[in-house]
Amino acid sequence: MLFTIQRFLEDTFERRGLADPDQYAVSVANLYDQRRFTQSRSSFLTTMHGLRTSFFRANTELDRSSFERDLVTLLDRRFQKKSLAVL
């Protein structure tokens, strides 16, 4: 499922015309796959906010906090039900 999440993020960034100079999509996909289903939403957002990245410097029009909240919502909508079925 990790590669599915990564590809989904890469496609999402590409559709929005966002630069990903340090593979932020890969970092978020790894984190989401490893920790999302063991942490609450707020705890996961805190962990996600701690990722070191140049993604937001390359995309200055984004507000990091709101972008991350929207991204987690999007990922949860797409992947959480499938992952919970496996558990």
Secondary structure by P-SEA (a helix, b strand, c coil): caaaaaaaaaaaaaaaccccccaaaaaaaaaaacccccccaaaaaaaaaacccccccccccccaaaaaaaaaaaaaaccaaaaaaac
